[in-house]
Amino acid sequence: MATKQRKTSNARREPDRQAGRSAPPRPLDDTDRAIIAALVDDARTSVRTLAERLHISRANAYARLDRLLEQGAITGFSARIDPVRVGLGTTAYVSINMEQNTWRAVSAELQQLPFVDSVALLASEFDALVLVHAPDNTTLRTLVLDRIQAIKGVTATRTWLAFEEIRGPGPDWAALPTGK
């Protein structure tokens, strides 16, 4: 945010999820959704600009943004990167099977590995699906065979190499439920 320094870290906020408790989210109103949509479009949008676009006071915009951050609705601000243009030309999805009751430890270790973009825990024939952006196939092989398969609790992996990633526009933030 350009107009005010915030005490935020690059680490994602995980309110109460780590402890297994998840407070019900406060329903988003039209203004909250408009703030989210504007920041998804350009994370560099200043609070002043948000306030002007939404016809609300800067104090209201700051308060809403602080609440969205505190409640974990907004977990951070980032740039969208093209992996290929920054030297990460190999994209793969790695499915993982693991021993029962090891998902917390396994997913925590997976999150720390280099080139791991995201980890999804699944209700399927696989226990997890990992999205990897690596510089090349050799690095991918080392990551899967030496690092992922060495994690205690991992019983099997399967790797799918992606020829190309095609991203959609993402959620329609204006269509999110209002909780009414």
N, C-alpha and C positions, 0 to 999 in steps of 0.2 A: 504494500500500500504506500503510495507516494507521499501522502500528506501527514502521516503519523507513524512513528516508529512503534512496532509491536514487539512484545517479548514472546516470540514464537520460535520453536525449534523446527528443524527439518524433519524430525521424527513425527510419525503420524500419531494423532491423539486417539486413544482407544478407551473412551470413557466406560468404565465398569465391565467391558467385554472380557478383559483378561481375567477378571475374578469370576466370570460366569454369570454375572448379574448385568442385565441390560435394562436400563430405565426406559420406559416407553418414550419415544421421541415426541416433542411438542409438535403439534400439527403446523405445517408451514402455511402461511397466508400468501396472498398474491405478491406482496412486497418482498417477503423472504424468497419466494421463487424467482422474482425478478432480479434480486441481488445475486442469487446463485447463478442464474443464466448469464448475467453480465460478467461475472468473474470466471465462469467456464469459458466464455468467449474470449476474454482478455484478463488474465490474472493480475495485470498491472494497472487495472482501472483504479483510480483514486477514489477515496471515500467522497471527496467533493463532487467528482463526476457522477458517482452513484446517486448521491443526494439530488443533484440537478436533474438527472435523467428520470428519477422516480418521483420527483416533486415532493421530497421529504426533507426535513432539516438534516444538517450534518450530524447533529447530536443523535437524532433518530437512526441515521445510517450507521454511525459508530456503535450505538447500543445494539442494533440488530446484528451487525457483523460480529461483535464480541460474543453475543449470545449464540450465534450459529457456530462460532469457533469453540466456545465453552461446551456446548452440547454435543460437539463432534459431528455436526451436520457438514461443516467444512473442516477438512482434516489438514489442509495446507494449501499453498499456492505454488504452482509449478508451470513450467513451459512444456509444450508438446514437442518431442524430439523425434526426428526421423532416424531410426537406428542405422540404416544403411549409410546415410550421409555423415554419420559420426564414427564410421568404422566398425559397426556391428552388423555385418552383412549376412550372418547366418541366424535364422530364426527357427526355433523348434519348440514343439510341445512335448513334454516328457510326462508320461503317466507313471504313477507310482503306486505300488501295493505295499502295505506295511502291516506289521503285527498289530493285533488288537491293542487298544489303549496306549499306543505310542504316538498318536497323531499330534499331540501337543509338542512333544520333544522333536519329532521329525519336522514338523512345519516350522518350528523355531529355528532349527538348523538350516533348513532350506532357505529361509528368508535372509540368512547371513551370507549365502554363497554369492560369489561374483557372477554377474551376467543373468541372475534370476530377476525377471521383471515382476512376476506375480505367482502366487501359489493359491490354488483353489482346492478346498476340501470338498469331496464329492460323495454323493449317495449313488454309487454305480458299481460296475465291476472293478473300477479303479478307485483308490482311496484319495488320490490327489492328482491334480494336473498342474504342471509347472510351465510357465511361459519363459523361454530363454532367448536372449539376444546376445550372441557371441560374435567375436571377430571372424571366426573361421571354423571349419569342421573339426580341425585338430583340437581347438580349444573346447568345442562342444563335446567331443569324445572324452577328453580329459575330465571335464566337468561331470559327465554322466557316469563314466566307468570308475574314475578314481575318487570323486568327491561324493556324488549322490548315493551311489551304491555302497559306499563305506559308512553311511549314516546308520547307526544302530537302530534297528526296527524296520528298515527298508528291506522288503523281501523280493521285489522285482521292479524293473522299469521297462518302459517301451517308449521309443523316441520316434516322433513324426517330424520330418523336416518340412518346413513351410517354404513354398516357392515364392510367395508374395503375401503380404498382409494388406488387406483392404479394410479400412476403418469406416464405419458408419458415422452418422452425425452425432450419435449418442442420444441420451434420453431427451425427451421434449420437456424441459423443466417447467414450462408454463402449464403442462397437463398433469403435474403431480397432484395427488389428492390433497385437499385442504383440511381434511379431518372433520368436516361438518357432518 
